[in-house]
Amino acid sequence: MKLCFLVEELYRHDGMPLDVVRRLSSWGHQVDVVRPGGSLLRISEEVRAGTHDAWVLKTVSGGPGLTLLEAAAAVGLTTVNDARSIRAVRDKVFTSIIARQHGLPVPVTYSAPRATLFADVPEELFPLVVKPAEGSSGRGVRLVANPGRLAEAEQPGEGQLIAQPYVSNSGTDLKVYCLAGEFHATLRRSPLHPDGPADEGAVPLPAEVAAVAAKVGAVFGLDLYGIDVVLGPDGPVVVDINDFPSFRQVPDAVTRLAGAVLDLAKAGGSARTGVLAPAPHIPAQPHLPHVPARPHPDPGPDTDRLAAMPGAAQI
């Protein structure tokens, strides 16, 4: 097959996706790497030529690659993921609206151009998690304990912001990765709690979380994606959705991802936008440790213990 990878400048030296490019090449496929943010492109002819079986994007929010991917889709070329799906999860304001409309467990979300404007959020909803509406990889995420601390949360040049009530959790995020229907889970220290538990790695994926992850893919039409989940007092809560994430700590991630890209390219890309996905395939993984919950930014000695996760998959 002949594939075109659009790689933004932030990822030009990253193993993901460049290791995937090398793996596909080693299998005999032709892979062209285009750097939309760092090279001269004859874009009209590159897209119109239509010589690639599929276009794949490793993007950043606001990067030029998504425009190229959308152009490829507009002229009928196969894209991985679907360009409209990527756009939907890159704008966190739009993401939250669509997610809540479809019943996904996403916190109520506020939007404002400056952090100080969140002072009008009801005080009982504090602490707030504040982050850029077009952010990614945990950049710019901060925890604001009360309205009086909002001025300290101001950061120049961030654009539109979103704020969500903090969900009491263990201090770690459950990262769930999907590779065209195959699901993996890893435990990762939360960017809100850099001093939190350091025991990171692959963990079992609870059935309740697997169902949420599958529904995210179905609602947004994604095939290669990840979600960040916190396990709160009322169950799993989705705090972020990412197209083409790092797939960090997924066993044999490069080979799995290369195979998924080929399968999607052969199938003509995603064909399940808006249709609930079948039950996900959940590979066997190590035991998930129990860690103490963090109910607020500065937990005291009476911090609750995290209950056993509901619906844990016994593989």
N, C-alpha and C positions, 0 to 999 in steps of 0.2 A: 504494500500500500504506500501511497504518497501522502504525508501529513505535513501540516504547517503549524508550528508552535509559536505563538505570540508570547514573548517573554519581556515583561516590563523591566526597567533598569534596576529596580530594587532586587530582582531575583536573577540577574544576569550571571552571577557566580554561584547560585544556590544549587545544591544537589537535587532539590525538588523544584523545577522539573528536569534539570539537565541530565540527571542520572537516568530518568525515564527516556529522554531522547537518545542517550547512548545505548540503552537496552534495546529499544526499538530498532536502532540502526544495526546492532549486533544480530538481530533476528532477520536482517535482510530488507528492512523497510527503508524507504527514503524519507528522511525527516529534515525539513528546512526550518531553521530558527530565525525568526524575524524579531528585531528589537524596535518596537514602534516608538519608544521614547529616546532612542539613541542612534538612529541611522536614517539615512535618506531613503525614502520609499516612493516608488512610482505606484501610489496606492490604487489608482483607478485601474491600472492594468494588472496589478497583483491580484486583485479581487476578481476582475472580469475574466481573467484567464481561466479560472475554474479548474485548474489542473490538479488540485489536491483533493484527496478523498474526504478529508476532514480538517477543520481548523480547531486548535486547542489553545486556550488562553490561561496564562498564569498572570493575574492582573493585580493592580492596586486600585484602591478607590480613587476615582477621578483620573485614572491613567488613560492614555490614548488607545491602548489595545482594545478596550471594549467597543469603541467606535468602529474599529476595523472588523471585529468579530460580528457586530451588528450588521455591517455592510455585507459581509460574507453571507450571513443568514438571509438578508433582504434579497439577494440575487439567487437564493435557492441552494446554497452550499451547506453542507453538514457542519455543525459546530458542537463542541464538547466543552462545557455544558451548553445548553440552550442560551443564547445571548439574552433573551428576555428574562430568563431565570436569574442570570448573574446580576442584571440591573436591579431586579427586585430585592436581592439580598444585600446589595452594596449600599443602598440608601436605607439606613436603619429606621427612619421615620416610616417609609413605605412598608418595610419589612414588618414592623410592629402592627400596623393596621391590618395587613393581609393575614398575619398570623392569628391575631385575636378574632378576626372575622370568621376564621375557620376553626376556632375553638382550640388552638394550640395553647399550651400553658406558658404564656409570655406575660411578664408584669405589665401593669398599666404604664403607659409611656407618655411623658411630657416632652415638648420640643420648644426650644427658645434659641435666639442668636447669641445670648450671653448667659453665663452661669448665674449671675445675680438675679435674673428674672425668675428663677425657680423659687424665689422667696414667696411667691404666691401659691406654691404647692402646699396643701394642708400639712401643718406641722406634724400631725400624727403619722404621716407617711415617711418622715425622715427616720433614719439616714437614707440619703439618695445616692445612687450610683450615677455619676455624670460622665458622659463620653461623647466624642464627636459623632455626628450622624453618619459620616462617611469614613469612620475609623476602621482599623483592622489590627489583628495581632496584639490586642491588649493595649495599644498605644493610646495615651491620653485618658485612660480610665482612672477615675478617682472616686473615693468615698467621702461624702460630705455629711458630717454627723448631725448638723442642725442648720437652720437658715442663717444664723450668725456667722457661719464659716464659708458661705457661698463666695464672698469677695476673694477669699484665698484660693478658690477654685478657678478663678479667671485665668485663662491662658490665651495670648494673642494669636490671631490667624487661624483659628480652628474652624471657622464657619459655623453652620448650624449644629446645635448640641441636642442630645436627648438626655432625659433623666428618668430613672426607674426606682421604685422603692427597693431597698436592700432586702434580700431574702436571707434569713438566718440559715447558715450552712456550716460545713466542716472546715472551711478555709481552703478547700481544694475544689477544682472544677472537674466534672466528668466530661471528657472529650470523646465524642462519638463520631467515628469516621465511616462514611459509606463509599464503597467502591462498586458502583453499578449493582447494588442489591446485597452486597456482602458488608456486614457491619462489624466494627471493632471498637472497643472502648479502652481508654487509658485515663489514669488519674494524673492530674496536673495541678501544681500549686497555683492558687488564684493570684492574679495580679493585684488584687485588693489586699492580699495577706502575704506579702513577701517573706514573712517570718513563719509562715504556716508549715504544716507537715511536709517533710521533704521526701517521703516515701512515694515516689512517682513510678508509674509503669503500667503495663497492660493489666486489666482487671476484667472480671465477668461483667457482662452487659445485662442488667435486670430487664425482664420481659416488659415491664411498664415503660422503661426508657426506650427500649427497642421499638415499641409501638409508636412512641412520640417521634423518634427519629425517622421511621418509615413514613409517617404522616407529613413531616416536614418536606421530605423529598417529593411526595405526591402533590402537596399543595403548591410548592414552588417550581415543580418540574425539574428538579436537580437530579443528577446521576452521580457526580463526584462532588462530595460536600462533607462538611463537618458541622457539628453543633456543640455548643458549650452548655452544659447542664449543671445546675446546682440542685442538690437534694435537700429541699426545704421541709418544714414541718408538715406541709400539706401535699408532699410528693415532689416529683421532678418539675423544675422550672427551666425553660429555655432562655438563656441570657444572650446568646449570639448564634448566628448562622453564617457559615463561610463557604463560598464556592472554592474548589480546588485548594484545600488547606495543606498543611505540612505532612499529614499522615505519619507524624512522628510516633515511633514505637509500635507501629503496625508491623507485624511479622512479614518479612520479605516484601516490604511496601513497594519497592521499585518494580519488581516483577508483577505484583498484583495490579498496580496502577497501569503499567504498560499493557497488560492483558485487557484491562477494563477499557482503556482508550481504543484498542483495536476492535473489541466487541462492539462498542458504541459507534465507531466509525463504519463498521460493516453493516450495522443495523440502521444507519442513517441518522444517528443521534437519538436523543430522548424522544419517546413516543408516549409518555405517560403523564404529561402536564394535566393537573386537575383530576387525575384518576388515582384512587388509593392504591398504593403498592401492595404486592403480596407480602406475606410474613417474611421478615428479613432472615437471612442466613447469619447465624451468630456462631463464629468459631469458638472452640473451647479456649479459656483463658485463666490466668492465675486467680487466686483468692483476693477479694476486695477487702482491705483492712477497714476497721471501724475507727473513726477519729472523732474528737470532740467538736461540737458545733460552735459557731461564733455568732451569737445573736445580735451583736452590735459592734461598732468599730473598735471598742476597747473592752473586750469581754472580761468579766470578773471571775473570781474563783468558783462561782456557782454556775458556770457555763453548763448548759444541758449536754447530754451525750447524744450523738447521732443515733437514731434508732436503726435497726436493721432495715436494709432497703426492701421495699415491698416488691414482690413478684420476681425475686432474683432468679435468673435462669440457671438451672442446675444442668450443666453440660457434662 
